[in-house]
Amino acid sequence: MSDTEPSIIRLARSDGTEEVAHPVDLGARVRDLRRARDWTLEQAAKQAGLARSTLSKIENGQMSPTYDALKKLAHGLQISVPQLFTPPRAEKVNGRMAITPNGAGAAHATATYEHELLAGTLTKKRMLPYRATIRARSLEEFDGWVRHDGEELLYVLTGTVRLCTEFYEPVEMRRGDSAYYDATMGHNVISTSQEDATILWVTTLD
């Protein structure tokens, strides 16, 4: 490799393609992290336990920090050492939160389930959480298997249920039991309680 050719890291992806990651400018990365926290050089240096002049030289590419200095920087910025060399993949909003009072979620009823969608005020969620009342008592009540993209967590809140899937034997579950599965696999849930059972479902969206 010639001296003028930039080094690159090839990242293997799950679909077999390759993604090229260019080396990170450490000085610019540290400066961006400091400014994102609205810290002056003095404040950041104090947090990291470094001299202000040392931090200034690192940010301006005038010094290659030792590993000990990198550890101090990472500790001061409250991140890991590898994160100093890994830029954020995408812009994102931090500190989001949504409260859904009991019974206040958006309702969506079907013949077999009654869903209550949770955290409905948040957009661009990466998970879809909802509480479900299980009305069905037999598989015959379903129009075939339920299938959809993503992975899913099922947690039994009240009563008892039977989780039926196309590749496994039915599983009897009671309050406090949980199951995590590939949601592209056909699946249905029926209540085996005298009363309708309730469960928490969380489905990934990407």
N, C-alpha and C positions, 0 to 999 in steps of 0.2 A: 504494500500500500504506500503511495507517495505521501510526502509530508503535507501536500496541499489538499489531499483528499480527506474530507471530514469523516471521523469514525462514526459509525452508526450501530445501533442495536436492533436486531431483527426480532420481533416478538411473534411467537407462534400463537395463532388464534384458534378458537374451537372449530371454526369451519374450514381449517386447513390453509387459509390464506396467510400472508405475512403482512405485518404492519411495521413501518419504518419509524423508529423513534430517534430523533436527533438529540445530541447531547445538550444538556441544560447549561446555560450560563449561570454558574453558581452565584456570582456577584449580583446579577440582576434578579435571580430568584430570591436571595436573601433580602434584597432591597424591597422587592414586591411584597414579601411576607411581612416585613417591618412596616411598610406603609399601609398594608391592609389592616394592621392593628392600630394605625394612627400613632405610631411611636416615633420619637426623635431618635437620632443616633445614640444620644446619651441614655435614653430610656432603654433602648434595645440592648446596648452594651451592658448596662447594669443588670438587666434580666439574665443575660448570658454569662455574666461574670468575666467579661472581656474589656480591654481598654477601648475607649472610643476610637483611638487612632487605628487599632487593629481591625475593628469592625469596618471602619471607613475604607481601609486598604482592601479588605475582602470584597466589599461591595463594588469597588472600582477596579477589581481584577489586578491589584498590585501585590497581592499576597496569596499564596496557596496555603490554606489553613491546614494545620495538623489534624489528625483524627480526634485528638483531645479537644481541639477548638471546635471541630464539627459537632462533637457531643454536647459541648456547652451551648453552642448555637441552637441545636435542636431542642435541648432542654429549655432554654430561654424562650423559644418560640412555641413551646408546647407541642412539638411534632416529633416524629422519629427521624433518625439520620437519613434513611432512604428517601423520605419525603422532601429533603432538601434538594434532591436531584430529580424529583418527579413532579412536573408541573400538573396542575389540576386538569383533568380530561375535558371538563366543560364548566362553563359558568353555572353556578347554582346558588339558590337562596338558602341561607343558613338560618336556623332558629325558628323554623315554622312549627306551628302547633295548632291543633283543632280539638276542641272539647265537644263531645256529643252527649248531652244529658240522656239519662235512661228514657227510652221511648221516643226520643226526638229525632232519630234518624229517618231518612227518606224510606218510605215503605214500598215494597214491590212484592205483590202476592202472586203465587202460582197455585195450581191444583195440588202440588205436593209440598212446596215450601212457602214460607212467608219470610221474605228477606227484609232486614232493616239495615240500610247502608250507613256506614259510620264515616266520620271525617269528610262529610260531603262538601264542606266549604273549601277544602284544599284542592287545587288544580295540579295537574302533572304529577300525580302520586305515582310511586313505584310499586305500591301494594294496594290492593282493594280489600279493606276489612268490612265484614258485615256479620250481623247476628242473624241467625235463621231459626225459625220455628219449624220443626219437622212434622208435617201433617201425614205424610204417607205411611202406610202400615204394610205395604207389600210392593214388590217390584212391578207387579202388573199395573200399578197406578202410573208408571212412568212410560213415556213414549220413547223407549230405547234408552241407551246409555247417555249420560251427560258427559260431554267432552269439550275442552277449551284449552287455549294456549296457557302456558305458565306452569308454575308449581303451586301447591296448595297445602295449607296447614288447617287441620280440623281439630277443634278442641271442644269437648263435651262440657256444657255448662250445667244443664239439668237433665234428669231422666237417663234413659239408656237408648242406644241406637245400634243399628247394624250397618256397618260400612261394607258395601258390595262393590267389587271391582272386577273388570273383565279378565284379569290375569292372576288374581289371588282368591283364596277361599274367603267367604264372608267373615268379618271380624266383629265380635260383640264388644261394645264399648260403653263405659259408664262415666259418670261425672268425674272430671279430672283427667280422663284418658285423652290422648291426642294421636293424630296420624299426620304424616307428611308424605305427599305423593306427587307423582307426575300427573298433572291435570289433563294431559292429552290422552291418558288411559281412561277408558270408560269407567264411570263411577256413579253410584247412587247411594243415598242414605235414607234409611227408614227408621221410624221410631218404634221401639219395642216396649215403650212405657205405656201405662194406662192413660197418662196424659201426654200431650204433645211434648217431645223433647226439644231442648234449645241447644244450639251449638254456636261457636264462634268460628267463622271461616276467614282466612286471610289468603288472598290469591296474588301472586306476583303479576306485574303488568309488563315486564320487559325481560 
